[in-house]
Amino acid sequence: MLFVALMYLLNQFDRGNLAFAQKTLSADLGLSNAAFGLGAGIFFIGYFLFEVPSNLILHKVGARRWLSRIMVSWGVVTILMLFVQNEYAFYAMRFLLGVAEAGFFPGAVYYVALWLPGRERGKVLALLSAAGPAAYLLAGPFSGVILGLDGSHGLHGWQWLFLLEGTATVVVGICGWFFLTDRPADAKWLTADERDELTARIERDREAEDTHRAGLLQVIRQPRVLLLAGVYACIQITNAGLVFWLPSVTSRIGGLSDFQVTSLSVTPYAFQIIGLFVLGRSSDRRGRHQTHVLVGCLCIAVGLGIGAVVSPVFGLLALCLAFFGYGTMSAFWSLASSYLGTSASGAGGLAFINSVAALGGFVGPFTFGYLLDLTGSTAASLWMLAGVAAVAAALVTFVRSSSVNPDRPAVPARSLQMKE
């Protein structure tokens, strides 16, 4: 699980490197702001189109092979960014990067479900999800150092950034092929008794799943799956909108240098990491994933709402509450993976939820910027995001009552505790 978290950390690094390279990359390639924004957004088109097919293939060929393939593919595409000469090549490479990355995170969630019973997944998914905000905390300093290599051996700083981070991704992807194991039954480093016991516990969870006999199209049409996709899409709209514009919100605090603005802007990510482990561990102990997702959504809505009306300093503190709420991701994916299970349709269902939510990468930042231009203040934008978080909270309350098969009696959750 630590190795999978490392893989996701590099995934977030490679996603964030374009933002740090924006200024010099645009200058060297002659990109306008509109062209750069279009190229950044095209990534999500490729990601959206190939997310579900990628996870269906993962189920067929095995998580070890496919997660490693995804990493090597996006690492190679990242390295090829060195040779981009114009905006059209930039668009093409960004689209290919989205195609290459498609399916990684839901594939990792599916991989966790192959290894752990439902009640043991929350803390592991918290570890996995924490790699995201941790990457943002680390990416700034690392990228700054690499961009400082500008001119070395005839390469621009942004070329060094893509080269080094892409190479690291390829190396880790190759290692994953040899290091990861698809299922407990294949793990030679477990004893026979350990393999049998763990496999039996996971199978008991599988027998309680509502979806393991349903086809993919049947699964993604079910009310609960659609509600889960709606909840996650709303969360992603608020997250993407806030993350992209967080420095602008922080800059409302007067008298700060650019370095101070950047430093303060990453502070809320520490609270997101805390939220991931607090909410994830609590949801594991109590087995009430839906309740913890609801608590997280309410924290986001309240934090954003308070941030819109108080002074900039207290507003930043309120945003820390909102980022703590984003820690509900561990509980959310525990809820989704427990419901969808480890079948091919379950893997596709997880990918469907993630791909729909990925479109929030367009909606959140664009709407935030539009309202900022319209009003000249971040207050309206924060209120908008708070409203979307409130919609997510409302949708969560309906998740439990939805069922793939309303004629089938509910199966009570088993209290599964891993053997020490």
Disulfide bonds with the S-S distance in Angstrom:
none
